[in-house]
Amino acid sequence: MIWVAVLINLIETGILLCRGSSRTIVCAAALSVLCLAGCAQDSPPPSRERTISLLLQLVRDQAPEMRRTAAESLGKVGDPRAVDSMLSLNHDLAAMVREASLLAMGRLKPAANEGVVALLAQALEDPAESVRQAAVVAIGEIQPDSRLLEPVAGRLRSPDVAIRRAVVQALLQVDSSQWVHSLIAVGHDSDAEVRQGIVAVMGEWGGAAASPWIRQRLSEDPSPGVRAEAAYRLGILGDSEAKAALSTAIAKDPDSGVRRWAKQGT
């Protein structure tokens, strides 16, 4: 199509402009238009191949804005050849690029092997919150097998509370049934948000075996947020002992929110 050729010429011209000046936005805009046009209509194979080739070049561009836009575009195009480039961008100096590469990996859904899971687990330790959250999203999209989650679950012992919070968010997204004992071992974390996340993961993936531990959290945890999460999860489990624990919480818990969730679960 003529318009595809015009857009490709535009992006090539934009690349030259970016390398010769600071007009990165012009080039990024051309990239975005080309990507969206490719998503909206089926392009002839040569045009698609040329687009992917250009994008793979641009992930190595000097401008971080360009690398980010190229990563985002490759994720939208969905070509599996982009996976290796996205893996390399996870060590990029710019947080915006690392974030974009992780979100693109989630879209590309590479095979969840040990190397990929290890890289995603490492991203959960990133100093940038946006990158850690992108890693959580990517783990949820890629859905690694529970047996491969040791690098993720192992980071529940990190001294950094922000990392532990990201880990429990990630474990909630995927089958964590094989890590119940590891979760119980760190279930008394000093951070209430982490403890609440662990209760959520246990309720989601622990099955009936998790009920005694969650009941204990309902009766003993000092945080109303954790107790409310426990009440919600026990309501879903619905076994007789869970119902009894909820009835006790309705009668005795000092927090109105906890009592409300307990009542909803009975």
Buried (B, 14 or more C-beta within 10 A) or exposed (E): EEEBEEBBEBBBEBBEBBBEEEBBBBBBBBBBEBBEBBEEEEBEEEBBEBBBEBBBEBBEBEBBBBBBBBBBBBBBBEBEEBBEBBBEBBEBEBBBBBBBBBBBBBBBBBEBEEEBBBBBBBBBBBEBEBBBBBBBBBBBBBEBEBEBBBBBBEBBEBEEEBBBBBBBBBBBBBBBBBBBEBBBEBBEBEBBBBBBBBBBBBBBBBEEEBBEBBBBBBEEBEBBBBBBBBBBBBBEBEEEEBBEBBBBBBEEBEBEEBBBBBBEBB
